[in-house]
Amino acid sequence: MNYSLIKNYLIMPAVLIILLSGCSHKNISTQLPTFEHSSTAKLLINKHWLEGDVLLTEHPDTTVRNITLQFPAPERDDILILRDDGTYLYDEGATRDKPNDKRIFSHGTWQVVEQNKQLLLTANGSINTYDILEITDSTLVLKLNITQRSRSYAYTLYFNMIEGDEGSN
């Protein structure tokens, strides 16, 4: 009988038990992994970006119109929050269409790509790609290009950083 083979079969489980006994559920992280963010992305993280003006440009005509006031009041105070873990929230803001509307009306994932020139927001299998026109500690300007029925549009969205808390309902 090969005693060294039996000895290895008995020692290996004992070593594994000893190694694993030091682990506890407290050490296991349930959080999303931390991402390495570019300096541009770091300007966006964990801030409350209040939507401001929305400008519409139709192509090939280059007429620019401010369409902000065409949106109902509850849509003009929405807040974008980009978290460090690569997720984002769209907060309904102070006003809502109906008092019982959820405060967080959209969420998904985000990332800065194309050499820090684009912001991707992904939700429900849909990806929106925004060109980053300007970003500072307190200002964010994005442009969303859309083509519908052979017409091209560009929406330029202005955001200002505000103080705030994340809603949970």
FENPE-V899475 format. One record per pair of residues at least 12 apart in sequence whose ideal C-beta (glycine too) atoms are under 6 Angstrom apart, sorted by the first residue. I is the first residue (numbers start at 1). J is the second residue. If there is no record, write none. Layout:
[[I;J] [I;J]]
This chain:
[[32;85] [35;86] [38;112] [38;116] [40;112] [40;116] [41;112] [43;135] [44;82] [45;82] [45;84] [47;161] [48;79] [48;81] [48;162] [48;164] [49;80] [49;140] [49;159] [50;79] [50;160] [50;162] [51;78] [51;159] [52;158] [52;160] [53;66] [53;68] [53;158] [54;67] [54;68] [54;157] [55;156] [56;155] [57;154] [58;153] [59;152] [73;95] [74;95] [74;96] [74;97] [77;93] [77;94] [77;95] [78;90] [78;93] [79;91] [79;93] [82;110] [86;109] [87;109] [88;110] [89;104] [89;107] [90;105] [90;106] [91;103] [91;104] [91;167] [92;105] [103;167] [103;169] [104;167] [106;123] [108;122] [108;123] [109;122] [117;132] [118;131] [119;132] [130;142] [130;144] [131;143] [138;161] [140;159] [141;158] [142;157] [143;156]]
